[in-house]
Amino acid sequence: MNLSRKDRQKLWEDPGAFLTNAINEYIIASALNYLPEYNNEPVVGVPLIGFADGRDPLFQEYKKNEIIGDFHLTPEEAFVTYLEKQQKKAPEKRPSALSVISIALPPSRETRLSNKPNAKMASPRWSQAYGRAFGLMSETLNHIVQLLETAGYQAVAPACTRPMSIKISPTGLPYTDWSEKHAAYAAGLGTFGLHTSLITPSGVPLHLGSIINDLAIKATSRPYDRHQMYCRHYSDDSCQLCVRHCPSGAVNVAVFDGRKCMEYAGKVLPGLYRELHGEPRPGSHPMCALCQIRVPCEAGVPRG
């Protein structure tokens, strides 16, 4: 990859604007962002992109047992850990700057509306789009990492190290040592719902990814002061639709049971998909997603 002198100047002058434009351009041009079996319509809508200061004290808060747990890494710890995991040289000195780029890819409107009103699981189009969006996110993260490295910075995307080990937090939720949802929260993209997913201006269904780097990028302001501010259940107790929709009992008002969710996805969904739609097409990932469908936060932040 080559960066012109003009591009390097733009990156130096306003890294947030330059990287936002680079991410959007790459996603629009990527072949993975189109569904061949659905008239080559886009896989994702307009990406959400936010930036966080890698030394924001909020990241230290995530180590508390009531949030995630002490196994969760700060950006500085994750920066070194994942550089080494990807066999890249870790910095000898503490970087003078550290930033987190958070990217959220929502499904296209057509994909979101492909779900039937009384669906027992997400539509085949949703499942197909999910698989392509997963690849698109990995491809995009790698591209931006390479762009930053070409410009002389160090960068790493934790999600590009597979497999990532799953740990159960003291609250019973499954997490890796780097939570994309919590990185997105820190970067101002959204707040958490009763279903534990992130509620954003583009809704709840999202593919999330992040890049930790040693470039100084102005942090995005967080337009909220509570981590569950956008959820109607927590704001006025007016909604529990995600609880009613969940077929596994994982989503409930007491605590989200991630093991029930994963067990349902692994043991029940494949058979249900074959029963309703036949054998999955290559690249399809049978999805439940019922806690994200036909809920007030499906396509945006619910109105009060």
N, C-alpha and C positions, 0 to 999 in steps of 0.2 A: 504493500500500500504506500502510495506517495501523497504527501501533503504539500500543496503549493505554499509559497511564502505568504500569499494572501490569506490562505486558510489558517496558517499558523498564527498570523496576526489577529484574525477574527477569534480564534480560540483563546488567545492570550487576553484580548480586550474584553470579551464577554463569553466566558466558557459555557455558562448556562444556556444562552441563546444558541450558540454554535452547536452544542451537543444535542439540544432539543431538535434543531433542524436536521442534524445528521441522522438521528434516530428515526424521525418521521420519513425522511427521504429513503432510508434503507428499507423500512417496512413497506412503503408503497411499491418499491421496485422489486421486492422479493417474490419469487415464484411461489413460495410457501404461503403467501398471503392471499391465495386464490383457490377456490374450490372447483376443480375440473368437472366434477359430477353435478355441479349446480351452476352451470353457465359461467364458470370462472368468476363468480361473485366474490367479493372480499371476505376473508376469514374474520378479520377484526375491524372494529370501528376506530375512531381517532384515539391514539394512545394517550394515556395520562403520564406525565413525566414530572418528577419532583426531585429536589436535592436537599440533603441534610448535611450538617456539619458532623464530621466523623467523631468529633470530641464533644458532641452535645451530651450533657449529663443524663439525658433521657435514656441513652443506651446502657448506662450503668444500672439504671432502675430495672431494666429487663432481667437482671440477674436475681432479683428478689423472687422468693418461692411463690408469692401470691401472683406474680406476673408470668414468668417463664421458669427460671431456675438458674442456679449458679453455673450450669454447664453452657449457658448461652454466651456467645462471644461478643465483646464490644467490637466496633469496626476496626480498631487498631489490632486487636487479637486476631480477628478474622482475616485481616489483610495479610499478616505474617503466616498464619496457619494455612490459608488457601493458596498463597504463593508457593509455599513449600509443597503442598499436596499436588499442585500442578507443575511441580519440578521447575519452578522459577526461583530466581535468587531473591531472597528476602532482603530488605534494606539493612545495612549495617548500623545506621543511626535512625533515631526516631524521626519520621518525616515531619517537616515544618508545617505541612498542611495535610489534611485528610478529609475527603468528602465521600458521600454515598449518593449514587445516582439510582433512583428507583423508577422502574418502568412498569406500567399496568396496561395490559392489552385486553380490552373488553370485546365480547363477541359483536359481530355486526348486527344491525337491527333485524335483518332478514333471518339470521340464525336464531336470534333471541325469540322472534315471533313464530318460529317453526314448531314450537312446542304446543301440543293440543291442550285445550282447557282442562281436561281431566286426565292428563297423561300420567302413566304409572312410572315413567322415567323420562329422561331427556330424549329428544328426538334423534333419529339417525343423523340428521344434518348437524345437530349440536355435537354428537359424538365424533363425527368426521372432522368438524372444525376444531374440536378440542385437541385432537392429535396433531393437526397442522399448526395450531397456535403454539403448542408446546415446542415444536421444532423451530418455529419462527422466533420465539423468544430466545432460545439457545443461540440461534444464528445471529440475532441482533446483538446479544450480549457479547459474543465473540468478536463481532465487527467493531463495536465501540471500544472494547479492550485493545484490539489491534490498532485502532485509530489513535488512542491515547499513548500507546507504546511507541508508535511512529513519531509522535510529537515529543517524545523524551520523558514521558511519565510512566510510573508503574501503576498497573491496574489489574484487578482480578474480579471475576464473577463467581461467587461461591456455587451458584446453581449449575455451573458448567463442570463441577466435579461430581461425578456419579459413580456409585450410588452414595447418597448422603445418609448417614445412619440416623435412625429415628429413636428419640428418647421420649419417655413419658415424664412430663413435668409433675411437680408436687400437686398441681391442680387436676391432674388426670388427662391433660391434653397432650397429643403427640407433637413433638417439635424436633427439628434438627438443631444444630448448634448456631445456626444463623437463620432467623425467621424473616422471610420476605415480607410478611404482613406487617411486622413491627417496624421494619425498615421503611415501608411505605407510609405507615402512620407518622413516623418521625419526619418524613419528607413532605408531610402536608397533604397526602393524597386522600385520606379518609379515616373514619373511626370504626370501631368494632360493633357488630350486631349480636343479638342473642344466639344466632347460628355460628358465631365466632369468626365469620368472614368479614372482610373489610367493606364498609358501605362508602362508596365514592360518588362523585358527581355523575359518573357513568354507570352506576349501579353496583351490584354485588358480583356477578359472574366476571372473573378476571384471571388472567395469567400474570403472575408477578415475577419480577426479576430485578436484580440490583448489581451494581458495580462499585467496588470500593477502590479508591484511587488517591494519589498524593497530589492532585491538582486542587488549588483553592477555588471553590465554586460557592457563590452566594447561596445560602440556604433559602429554600422556599418557606414562606410564612405558613404557620399552621392556623387555619381559620376555625379552630375549635379549642376548647379548654377542658374538655372531658373526653376520655377515651371511648365512651359509648354515646356520645352526644347525638349522632345521627339516627340512632335506633329508637323507634317509637315505643318499643316495650320499656326501655329504660327512661325515656323522656316523659311519658304520660301513661304507661301501662295499657296502651290502646291496641296493641298488636302482638299476637303470638302465632301468626300464620305459619312461620317456619317450623314451629313445634308441631302444629297440626298436620303439616305436609310430610314430615319426616317419617318414612316407613320403618326405620330401624329403632326408633326411640333414642337415637343419639342426641338429638336436639331437644332439650327440655329446659324448664325454668330453673332447675337446680344447678346442673353443671353439664357441659357438653361432654359426651362420652365418645371420644375419638375411636376407641377400640370397636365399639358397636358399628360406627360408620365404616371403618375399614373392613370389618368382617362382612357386613352387608354387601359392600362393593366387591369383595373378593369371592363370596360364596353364592350370593343370590342374583346379582345383576347380570352376569354372563348368561345364565339360564333364562332369566326374564327377557333379555334382549332377543335371544334365539326364538323364544315363544312369540314375541310380538313382531319381530322384524326379520327373522331368519339369521343366517350366519353373518357376523360383522364383516364389513369390507376391510381390506388391508388398510392399516393406519387408523381404524376406528377404535375408540376407547369407550365402551359402554359406560354411560354416566347416569347417576341418579339425579343430582342437581335439584331435587324437588324443594329444598329449602331456599333455593335461589330463584325459583320460578313462581309467578303469580303471587308475589309478595310486594309490599309497597316500595321496597328498596331494590327491586329487580333492575330498574333502568336509571336510577338516580337517587339522590337524597330525598327521603319522604318529606312531604310538607307537614307542618305541624297541625 
